[in-house]
């Protein structure tokens, strides 16, 4: 019998060759043909047109619909660095990201630092591509306590904006825990861990942050 270690060594070289070859695969749909979401098509957005011509989109697909099933390198770059919703430069109007700098690799890096591993958390380990139900395990909203409620789609990350609250739930069958503590009229603490109501995985810890008026 072949030992597991020898088997792995024999498979590594063919897998590396396969990865290099498939990395040269062309996109099914050219990047320039990826349009904005229907409800935003009427808005003028010159930044978007410039962004779609950037060479980085030859390495990182703009959208998963472009990638062929066997194109492993492009699937990897799409998963780790891509952003199906707002683009890798934050060029879509949905991003609400307008730093005073041209479309460049630096801008893509800054947007990535602000939204790291977007496609991975939303679409690889997350389920933001579909409606996610919400099953309350425990909801403490000030003096009120409840449990066992189900709604679809899920809408809750924090049960209350006005008072301290604690929340445990399943969003699309995946666990989520959040805590909000109101310290004063101007300060609060927000903490959560798990899959949010949209279905994406997220972590937040803001201590003594500002409250919106």
Buried (B, 14 or more C-beta within 10 A) or exposed (E): EEEEEEEEEEEEEEEEEEEEEBBEBEBEBEBEEBEBEEEEEEEEBEBBEEBBEBEBBEBBBBBBEBBEEEBBBBBBBBBBBBBBBBBBBBBBBBBEBEEEEEBEEEBBEBBBEEBEBBBBBBBBBBBBEEEBBBBBBEBBBEEEEEEEEEEEBBEBBBBBEEBBBBBBBBBBEBEBBBBBBBEEEEEBBBBBBBBBBBBBBBEEEEEEBEBEE
